[in-house]
Amino acid sequence: MKTVLVCAIAVFAVFLGLVFSETCTTSSECVSIQCDSVTTVQCTNGTCTCELVDGYCDSRDDCLNIENWFCPADFRHCIDQRCRCRPI
């Protein structure tokens, strides 16, 4: 049972990586990405991201401390003073 759960989490993580790594020049090109209810789709530095609507930050630690955000800790980043969810 534990092995199945670990495998399911790994497959989900790979899926998230593929979705979050969609490339773009404008946010309207981000058609595959799906963000949760507290984020909006943005094109940041050529990559589609989910940006927190109220997620202002000074450092990555600010983003790591946010609760109720469907974004793995490894994908949380502070870019241009906004918390964003994407692999780097």
C-alpha positions as CSV (number, residue, x, y, z in Angstrom):
1,M,0.0,0.0,0.0
2,K,2.8,2.4,0.9
3,T,4.5,1.6,-2.5
4,V,1.3,2.5,-4.4
5,L,1.0,5.7,-2.5
6,V,4.6,6.7,-3.2
7,C,4.2,5.8,-6.9
8,A,1.0,7.9,-7.1
9,I,2.7,10.9,-5.5
10,A,5.7,10.6,-7.9
11,V,3.4,10.4,-11.0
12,F,1.4,13.5,-9.7
13,A,4.7,15.4,-9.1
14,V,5.8,14.7,-12.7
15,F,2.4,15.8,-14.0
16,L,2.7,19.0,-12.0
17,G,6.2,19.6,-13.4
18,L,4.9,19.2,-17.0
19,V,2.0,21.6,-16.4
20,F,4.0,24.2,-14.6
21,S,6.7,24.3,-17.2
22,E,4.5,25.4,-20.1
23,T,6.3,28.1,-22.0
24,C,4.8,31.4,-23.0
25,T,5.2,35.1,-24.0
26,T,1.8,36.2,-22.6
27,S,-0.5,34.7,-20.0
28,S,-3.2,34.1,-22.7
29,E,-0.9,31.4,-24.1
30,C,-1.0,29.4,-20.9
31,V,-3.8,27.0,-21.9
32,S,-2.6,23.8,-20.1
33,I,-2.0,25.2,-16.7
34,Q,-4.7,25.0,-14.1
35,C,-4.3,27.1,-11.0
36,D,-6.3,26.8,-7.7
37,S,-8.8,29.3,-6.4
38,V,-6.3,31.6,-4.7
39,T,-4.0,32.0,-7.7
40,T,-4.1,33.4,-11.3
41,V,-2.3,32.2,-14.4
42,Q,0.7,34.4,-15.3
43,C,3.5,34.3,-17.8
44,T,6.7,35.0,-15.9
45,N,10.1,35.0,-17.6
46,G,8.7,32.8,-20.4
47,T,7.1,30.2,-18.2
48,C,3.5,29.8,-17.2
49,T,3.0,30.1,-13.4
50,C,0.3,30.2,-10.8
51,E,0.7,33.5,-9.0
52,L,-1.0,34.1,-5.6
53,V,-3.5,36.9,-5.8
54,D,-2.5,38.2,-2.4
55,G,1.0,36.6,-2.3
56,Y,3.4,39.4,-1.9
57,C,6.9,38.5,-0.6
58,D,10.4,39.7,0.2
59,S,11.9,36.2,0.2
60,R,11.1,32.6,-0.6
61,D,10.5,32.0,3.1
62,D,7.4,34.2,2.9
63,C,6.0,31.9,0.2
64,L,6.9,28.8,2.2
65,N,4.9,30.0,5.2
66,I,1.7,30.4,3.2
67,E,-1.0,27.9,4.2
68,N,-3.9,26.5,2.1
69,W,-2.0,26.9,-1.2
70,F,-1.9,23.9,-3.5
71,C,1.7,24.3,-4.5
72,P,4.5,21.9,-3.4
73,A,7.2,23.6,-1.3
74,D,9.8,22.8,-3.9
75,F,7.9,24.9,-6.5
76,R,7.3,27.9,-4.3
77,H,9.4,31.0,-5.3
78,C,9.4,34.7,-4.7
79,I,9.9,36.4,-8.1
80,D,9.4,40.1,-8.5
81,Q,8.0,40.3,-5.0
82,R,5.2,37.8,-5.8
83,C,4.8,34.2,-4.7
84,R,4.8,32.0,-7.7
85,C,4.4,28.3,-8.2
86,R,6.8,26.7,-10.7
87,P,9.8,24.5,-10.9
88,I,13.1,26.3,-11.3
